[in-house]
Amino acid sequence: MRKEDKSQVIEQLKEKLADANSFYIADSSELTVAAVNSLRKLCFDQGVSLQVAKNTLVKKALESLDGNYEELYPSLAGPTAIMISETANAPARVIKKFREKHEKPVLKAAYIDSDVYVGDDQVEALSALKSKEELVGEIISLLQSPAKNVIGALQSGGGTLAGLLKTLSEKES
């Protein structure tokens, strides 16, 4: 690869990684061409960008960004695929689903909102993370729940109170 080509790849990686809140570093080596194509399709369907890159170029792109990525550097060894998504748990879910039929990709490390997760044993925990939209939905339903309970109690209590008053009025007559 020529120096100009390397500079161009570094710039592309730098732009993608700078815009991403989360990205995963995985090893997808030893997969057949058909399996890689299947993985790429699954990634595309889930909104995950998958790019194979040289470790030195990824490291140079990370070094040129603001932020602390030093914990990721030891993971940049061997074949590397970068998985980028706006949803933090999407790449982990892709890996988990794809590994139902294949042994790889193997998670080397993940960077999510300035937190670093290292090792393939993190896939389960990362796939269980809730997205921002899911958390907002849960908060809204929790906030609505007490109001619904109060309204329900008032409505049922009103019916009980009306029944009690009716019974008392009929008893006095």
N, C-alpha and C positions, 0 to 999 in steps of 0.2 A: 504494500500500500504506500502510495506516495505521501509526502509530508502535507501537501495541499488537501488530499483526500482525508487524511487523519484530522486535520484542522477543521474540515467541514463536518466530519462525524462528531467531533468534540462539541462544536457549536450546536449541532442538532440535539445532541444529548443534553447539553446545558440548558437549552430552551425548554425541552420536555420536562426535565427534572426540576427546573425553577418554577414551572407552572403547577407542578404536582404537589399535593399535600401528602401523598403516600405513594410509595413504589416498593416493589419486591425484587429481590435478586434471587434468581433460581437457577438450577442446573437442569437443562432439558436434553443433555447429551444422550447418546445411545438410543434415541427414539427414531423410528423409521420415518421416512418422508411422509407416508400416509398418516402416521400418528402426529407428526408435527403439524401437518395441515389440519388435522382434526382439532388439535390444541389451539391453533390460530383461529379457527372458526368459532370454537367455544369462547375464546377470549373476545373476539369481535362481537359475538352475541351478548356478552355480559358487559360490554363497554370497557374492556381492558385492552390496552395497547401492549403488544409483545414485540420486543426487539432484541435480537442477539447482538452482542457487542464485545469487543476486546476489553479485557480487564483494565489495561493501562489507559485506554481512552475513557472508560467510565470513571476511573479514578481522577484523571485530569479534569473531566467535566465537573465532578463533585468538588474538587479542590478549588475550582474557579467560582463556585457558588458561595453565597453567604450562608452560614450555618455550620454546625459541627457534625461532620459525617465520618469522623475518624474511626468510630466503632464498626463501620461498614467495611473498611479497607481490608481486614483479614478475610472477609468473605469473598473478596474479589480474587479468587484463585480457581483455576480450572475453567471449564466452559460456563459462560454466563449469559443468562437471558434476563432482560429487565422487563418487568410487568408494571405498567403505570395505569392508575385508575383514579377517578375523582371520588369513588366510594372506597373507603379504606378496606373493607372486608371482601370486596369483589375478587381480587386476585387469589386470596386464600380459598374462597369458595370454588373458584375455577380449578385450582390445584387439587382440592379435596374431591371434587366431582370427577376430574380427569383421572385421578389415581384409583378410581373404582375399577378401571380396566387396565391401567398401566402403572408401572413402578415409578415413573417420573412424570412431571418435574419434581425436584426436591428443593425445598425452600432453604436457601442459604441464610438470608437475612431480609428483614422488612423495615422500612422507615415510614412511620406513621405519625404525623404532626409532631416532629422532633423527638419521638421515642423510637428506639431501635430494638428490634426483636431478632435474636440470632438463633438459628437452628431449625431443623425440620419439625421438631417437637412442638413448635409454636403454631403450626397450621390449624390445629383444632381450635385453639383459643382465638386466633385471629379471625377464623371463619365465623365464630360466634359473636364477634363484635357487632354492635348495632350501628346502622348508618345514622346520619344526622336526621334524615327524614323519619326513620323509625322512632328515634328518641323524642322528636317533637310530637309525633302522633301519640306516644305513650303519655307524655306530659299533659297534652290537651285532654286526653281521656281521663287522666287522674284528676285534673282540675274540674272537669265536668261532673265527675262521680259524686262529690258531696252535694252539689246543687240538685242533682237528680234525686238523691236520697232524701233531702229536705222536702222537695216538692212532692215526692211520693208519700212521705210520712204525713204531710199536711193534707193531701188529698184523701188518704185512707183515714186519717184522724177526723177529717171533716165529715166523712160518711158515717163514721162511728158516732161522732158527736150528734149529728142530725138524727140518727136512729135512736140514740139514748134520749134526746129531747122529745121525740115523737112518742116513745114508750112512756116516758114520765107524764106527758100531757094526756095520753089516753088513760093512764092509771088514775089520775086525779079526777077524771070525769065520771 
